[in-house]
Amino acid sequence: MPSLGQGRRMLRFLRQCLRTSPIPRARCANAANFEILQILPDPAVAGSGSICLARGDAVKLLTAMLPTALRHGAIALACLALVPRIAHAQTSTVPGRVVVLDWTATAMVMSLGINPIGVGDADLYRIWVGEPALPPDMPDVGLRDTPSLETIAALKPDLIIVSPLGAAARPSLQRIAPTREVAVHSGTGDPLGHAEAELQALGKTVGREAQAQAVTTRAETEFASLRQRLTGTAMPRLLVIQFLDKRFVRVYGPASLFGGVLQRLGLTNAWHAPTNGWGFALTGVEKLAAFTDAEILVVDPLPSEVTLAPDTDSLWGNLPAVRQGRVKRLAATWPFGDLTAAQRFARLLVDAFSGNRATDGANARF
């Protein structure tokens, strides 16, 4: 093994090799930001001259164009001692202490049977997401996009899970523990399918692959069962909305999580106007008047100034669907969620049309 001084010189040299390496960009984006963990002495592991690198949530093998002298077993450099800020990446293959900033990922982790040791915006999770329920004493680690680094560090996690919302905090979080991103909404219009894929990938990360597959299988079974319950029921076209205030709503189209659930249940989404990358459109309440034959599903929580009662003095109260009693209120379900959210929404919807009206009755101040 080389001395510490030789190791440092070699580390500088290897970083320079990475910066100038002809590795394809797709495999070596921002190579200067990688940390070298060790040189693999066996070229058969990943081609000649392989380097084990860590960046964020994964350990990757990249092949650099290194001199032959650097590829022999005698120079298997333990660079780990030279990069203590990522030493945690080598301490455990299966993380047990997980902090989750994103609500969707929180539900995913809990569906795999893991209780996080800290969650972002925990109190608001209880209002907007609800299921799986957080333990009453769950530590709140601050905002999802700007968490408290001190609180997270004190919890001593061995994995931190974020969403693209928290990308700006990721460099700081990586100094505390390995950080993994979970992104269900990719803008391609299939969040339910992406939720299934992300769950499988997360299950692999946390050593719960069998549980991830079981969760997916249960979801598919439940969707089929709920669809069967609607057999023989004349179902109308549906508008799924959430109020922003008394004048504006989000309407969830086919490319949303809610839209994906409607499709799984064999139901028709009445909204086919353009939507954003999250699968919803922001529109005025008055625009809903054009849907004269649709049933409106209002997903909690409601802003404090909104009432669903018919009122001839309000835009909402004058809608045909409201006057004709074609409105159902459903308990809060995270519209940007995982399979847990999709199943919850499906159950609430089917219960509403089978006479088991479900709502948490909660009004939330935005």
Buried (B, 14 or more C-beta within 10 A) or exposed (E): EBEEEEBEEBBEEBBEBBEEBEBEEEEBEEBEEBBBBBBBBEBEEBEEBBBBBBBBBEBBEBBBEBEEEBBEEEBBBEBBEBBEEBEBBEEEEEBEBBBBBBBBBBBBBBBBEBEBBBBBBBEBBBBBBBBBEBEEEBBBBBBBBEBBBEBBBEBEBBBBBBBBBBEEBBEEBBEBBBBBBBBBBBEEBBBBEBBBEBBEBBBEBBBBBEBBEBBBEEBEEBBEEBBEBBEEEEBBBBBBBBBBEBBBBBBBBBBBBBBBBBBBBEBEBBBEEEBBEBBBBEBEBEBBBEBEEBBBBBBBBBBEEBEBEBEEEBBBBBBBBBEEEBBBBBBBBBBBBBBBBBBBBBBBBBBBBEEEEBBBEBBBEE
